[in-house]
Amino acid sequence: MLVDCFNCYLSKALKRKEYNSVVDQFSGNLYGFALKFLRNQEDAQDIVQDVFEKLWVNRKKVGVDKAKAWMFTCAHHAMINHINRKNRKIESPNEWFSETVQKNAHFFESNQVVDRAVSILPPIQKSIILLRDIEGYSYDEIGGILELSPSQVKVYLFRARNKIKKQLKGLTELV
């Protein structure tokens, strides 16, 4: 019985071929998620490499069927840690928007405005917006990645979209 349990445990472990397949399959989506979140190519590449390294180290604990959610969860946590380390001083969103609008009123285009509005969201809301609206994940998948219930995902998504609408409405009133 103990041997069967051990064999079952080993069968869930990622083998080299499965690891390579998972990396190939999800590297683009993972990099896109990190890039949209961090808005810096080098930081996004570092996060993705760290996730792949952690996946390799934990390959005996992560099954093929759970690898995608595990990687996105790991990336989410790594990005939050990265931001916390990098930005000890947090600027208020209203200060940022008013300074940016004054300096660069002619600079904004629709995609840039939306990107800026998303960038000031709290990390959990930002992740949910990116996973749902950019990457196209379901509420259940996002919940698995971020360790939330689907209803919590819906609430955070609703709040994030409302914040973005308010920011965009504020910009159109200024123009």
C-alpha beads as a LAMMPS data file, in Angstrom:
LAMMPS data file: protein, C-alpha beads

175 atoms
174 bonds

1 atom types
1 bond types

-500.0 500.0 xlo xhi
-500.0 500.0 ylo yhi
-500.0 500.0 zlo zhi

Masses

1 110.0

Atoms # bond

1 1 1 0.000 0.000 0.000
2 1 1 2.814 2.414 0.861
3 1 1 4.519 1.545 -2.434
4 1 1 1.290 2.323 -4.355
5 1 1 0.992 5.678 -2.607
6 1 1 4.646 6.473 -3.383
7 1 1 4.195 5.484 -7.048
8 1 1 1.075 7.659 -7.198
9 1 1 3.099 10.566 -5.795
10 1 1 5.875 10.048 -8.336
11 1 1 3.436 9.785 -11.235
12 1 1 2.207 13.313 -10.471
13 1 1 5.747 14.692 -10.528
14 1 1 6.831 16.586 -13.626
15 1 1 9.411 14.743 -15.656
16 1 1 11.926 16.653 -17.788
17 1 1 9.869 16.242 -20.983
18 1 1 6.655 17.377 -19.256
19 1 1 8.471 20.310 -17.658
20 1 1 9.778 21.436 -21.064
21 1 1 6.315 21.055 -22.559
22 1 1 4.730 23.150 -19.789
23 1 1 7.407 25.838 -20.178
24 1 1 6.890 25.960 -23.955
25 1 1 3.124 26.003 -23.630
26 1 1 2.760 28.753 -21.019
27 1 1 5.882 30.907 -21.328
28 1 1 4.226 33.439 -23.657
29 1 1 1.133 33.880 -21.501
30 1 1 3.183 34.055 -18.320
31 1 1 5.521 36.666 -19.804
32 1 1 2.565 38.705 -21.103
33 1 1 0.940 38.627 -17.669
34 1 1 4.165 39.745 -15.966
35 1 1 4.846 42.446 -18.568
36 1 1 1.365 43.951 -18.282
37 1 1 1.616 43.875 -14.496
38 1 1 5.157 45.219 -14.103
39 1 1 5.386 47.333 -17.277
40 1 1 9.097 46.546 -17.577
41 1 1 10.504 43.908 -19.944
42 1 1 13.569 43.032 -17.876
43 1 1 11.597 42.686 -14.651
44 1 1 8.988 40.542 -16.439
45 1 1 11.707 38.282 -17.875
46 1 1 13.274 37.938 -14.418
47 1 1 9.946 36.968 -12.866
48 1 1 9.243 34.385 -15.576
49 1 1 12.731 32.874 -15.200
50 1 1 12.284 32.726 -11.424
51 1 1 8.950 30.969 -11.863
52 1 1 10.469 28.398 -14.216
53 1 1 13.331 27.818 -11.801
54 1 1 10.896 27.357 -8.901
55 1 1 8.824 24.984 -11.025
56 1 1 11.915 22.887 -11.715
57 1 1 12.861 22.824 -8.031
58 1 1 9.293 21.871 -7.080
59 1 1 8.662 19.532 -10.026
60 1 1 8.085 16.563 -7.710
61 1 1 5.267 18.420 -5.957
62 1 1 3.536 19.904 -9.020
63 1 1 1.531 17.728 -11.371
64 1 1 1.150 18.494 -15.060
65 1 1 -2.530 19.276 -14.571
66 1 1 -1.746 21.869 -11.878
67 1 1 1.385 23.399 -13.438
68 1 1 -0.383 26.312 -15.157
69 1 1 -2.211 27.501 -12.044
70 1 1 0.900 26.914 -9.934
71 1 1 3.062 29.042 -12.258
72 1 1 0.598 31.930 -12.428
73 1 1 0.149 31.858 -8.649
74 1 1 3.903 31.852 -8.180
75 1 1 4.287 34.717 -10.672
76 1 1 1.575 36.746 -8.956
77 1 1 3.263 36.400 -5.566
78 1 1 6.694 37.148 -7.041
79 1 1 5.413 40.291 -8.758
80 1 1 3.805 41.589 -5.582
81 1 1 7.034 40.943 -3.680
82 1 1 9.018 42.648 -6.445
83 1 1 6.800 45.736 -6.345
84 1 1 6.914 45.885 -2.548
85 1 1 10.714 45.756 -2.583
86 1 1 11.094 48.195 -5.452
87 1 1 8.520 50.784 -4.437
88 1 1 8.659 51.376 -0.718
89 1 1 7.246 54.825 -1.361
90 1 1 3.809 54.701 -2.984
91 1 1 2.523 57.776 -4.755
92 1 1 -1.190 58.475 -4.514
93 1 1 -3.102 57.806 -7.759
94 1 1 -4.655 61.286 -7.840
95 1 1 -1.238 62.972 -7.568
96 1 1 0.112 60.776 -10.330
97 1 1 -2.816 61.448 -12.659
98 1 1 -2.855 65.214 -12.140
99 1 1 0.938 65.501 -12.630
100 1 1 0.884 63.292 -15.702
101 1 1 -2.065 65.070 -17.287
102 1 1 -0.464 68.474 -16.725
103 1 1 2.906 67.418 -18.152
104 1 1 1.706 65.240 -20.992
105 1 1 -1.842 66.252 -21.915
106 1 1 -1.179 65.664 -25.618
107 1 1 0.678 62.386 -25.010
108 1 1 -2.223 60.135 -24.054
109 1 1 -3.837 57.765 -26.475
110 1 1 -6.629 55.410 -25.572
111 1 1 -4.446 52.337 -24.906
112 1 1 -1.979 54.342 -22.873
113 1 1 -4.764 55.818 -20.775
114 1 1 -6.207 52.396 -20.037
115 1 1 -2.738 51.013 -19.265
116 1 1 -2.145 53.847 -16.817
117 1 1 -5.539 53.331 -15.184
118 1 1 -4.804 49.617 -14.760
119 1 1 -1.308 50.317 -13.426
120 1 1 -2.617 52.218 -10.399
121 1 1 -4.956 49.438 -9.271
122 1 1 -4.102 47.460 -6.142
123 1 1 -2.091 44.322 -7.049
124 1 1 -4.927 41.813 -6.584
125 1 1 -7.304 43.860 -8.759
126 1 1 -4.601 44.424 -11.352
127 1 1 -3.905 40.683 -11.550
128 1 1 -7.579 39.864 -11.922
129 1 1 -8.093 42.472 -14.684
130 1 1 -5.047 41.192 -16.561
131 1 1 -5.945 37.510 -16.157
132 1 1 -9.604 37.995 -17.086
133 1 1 -9.643 40.745 -19.694
134 1 1 -6.208 40.331 -21.291
135 1 1 -5.400 36.630 -20.868
136 1 1 -9.036 35.405 -21.009
137 1 1 -9.040 33.105 -17.978
138 1 1 -12.312 32.020 -16.378
139 1 1 -13.368 33.056 -12.882
140 1 1 -12.590 29.547 -11.623
141 1 1 -9.114 29.563 -13.184
142 1 1 -8.345 32.990 -11.741
143 1 1 -9.608 31.832 -8.366
144 1 1 -7.267 28.852 -8.534
145 1 1 -4.309 31.010 -9.505
146 1 1 -4.888 33.696 -6.881
147 1 1 -6.341 31.409 -4.204
148 1 1 -9.730 33.148 -4.207
149 1 1 -13.275 31.920 -4.634
150 1 1 -14.959 32.672 -7.975
151 1 1 -17.320 35.079 -6.192
152 1 1 -14.355 36.966 -4.711
153 1 1 -12.851 37.177 -8.196
154 1 1 -16.105 38.675 -9.510
155 1 1 -16.219 41.254 -6.701
156 1 1 -12.596 42.316 -7.212
157 1 1 -13.132 42.474 -10.977
158 1 1 -16.232 44.642 -10.529
159 1 1 -14.372 47.014 -8.199
160 1 1 -11.356 47.201 -10.506
161 1 1 -13.490 48.013 -13.528
162 1 1 -15.316 50.713 -11.560
163 1 1 -12.007 52.297 -10.533
164 1 1 -10.855 52.294 -14.144
165 1 1 -14.159 53.871 -15.265
166 1 1 -13.802 56.616 -12.657
167 1 1 -10.234 57.344 -13.751
168 1 1 -11.233 57.446 -17.407
169 1 1 -14.248 59.641 -16.645
170 1 1 -11.963 62.019 -14.723
171 1 1 -9.652 62.253 -17.719
172 1 1 -12.417 62.986 -20.215
173 1 1 -13.653 65.807 -17.974
174 1 1 -10.147 67.326 -17.996
175 1 1 -9.843 67.230 -21.779

Bonds

1 1 1 2
2 1 2 3
3 1 3 4
4 1 4 5
5 1 5 6
6 1 6 7
7 1 7 8
8 1 8 9
9 1 9 10
10 1 10 11
11 1 11 12
12 1 12 13
13 1 13 14
14 1 14 15
15 1 15 16
16 1 16 17
17 1 17 18
18 1 18 19
19 1 19 20
20 1 20 21
21 1 21 22
22 1 22 23
23 1 23 24
24 1 24 25
25 1 25 26
26 1 26 27
27 1 27 28
28 1 28 29
29 1 29 30
30 1 30 31
31 1 31 32
32 1 32 33
33 1 33 34
34 1 34 35
35 1 35 36
36 1 36 37
37 1 37 38
38 1 38 39
39 1 39 40
40 1 40 41
41 1 41 42
42 1 42 43
43 1 43 44
44 1 44 45
45 1 45 46
46 1 46 47
47 1 47 48
48 1 48 49
49 1 49 50
50 1 50 51
51 1 51 52
52 1 52 53
53 1 53 54
54 1 54 55
55 1 55 56
56 1 56 57
57 1 57 58
58 1 58 59
59 1 59 60
60 1 60 61
61 1 61 62
62 1 62 63
63 1 63 64
64 1 64 65
65 1 65 66
66 1 66 67
67 1 67 68
68 1 68 69
69 1 69 70
70 1 70 71
71 1 71 72
72 1 72 73
73 1 73 74
74 1 74 75
75 1 75 76
76 1 76 77
77 1 77 78
78 1 78 79
79 1 79 80
80 1 80 81
81 1 81 82
82 1 82 83
83 1 83 84
84 1 84 85
85 1 85 86
86 1 86 87
87 1 87 88
88 1 88 89
89 1 89 90
90 1 90 91
91 1 91 92
92 1 92 93
93 1 93 94
94 1 94 95
95 1 95 96
96 1 96 97
97 1 97 98
98 1 98 99
99 1 99 100
100 1 100 101
101 1 101 102
102 1 102 103
103 1 103 104
104 1 104 105
105 1 105 106
106 1 106 107
107 1 107 108
108 1 108 109
109 1 109 110
110 1 110 111
111 1 111 112
112 1 112 113
113 1 113 114
114 1 114 115
115 1 115 116
116 1 116 117
117 1 117 118
118 1 118 119
119 1 119 120
120 1 120 121
121 1 121 122
122 1 122 123
123 1 123 124
124 1 124 125
125 1 125 126
126 1 126 127
127 1 127 128
128 1 128 129
129 1 129 130
130 1 130 131
131 1 131 132
132 1 132 133
133 1 133 134
134 1 134 135
135 1 135 136
136 1 136 137
137 1 137 138
138 1 138 139
139 1 139 140
140 1 140 141
141 1 141 142
142 1 142 143
143 1 143 144
144 1 144 145
145 1 145 146
146 1 146 147
147 1 147 148
148 1 148 149
149 1 149 150
150 1 150 151
151 1 151 152
152 1 152 153
153 1 153 154
154 1 154 155
155 1 155 156
156 1 156 157
157 1 157 158
158 1 158 159
159 1 159 160
160 1 160 161
161 1 161 162
162 1 162 163
163 1 163 164
164 1 164 165
165 1 165 166
166 1 166 167
167 1 167 168
168 1 168 169
169 1 169 170
170 1 170 171
171 1 171 172
172 1 172 173
173 1 173 174
174 1 174 175
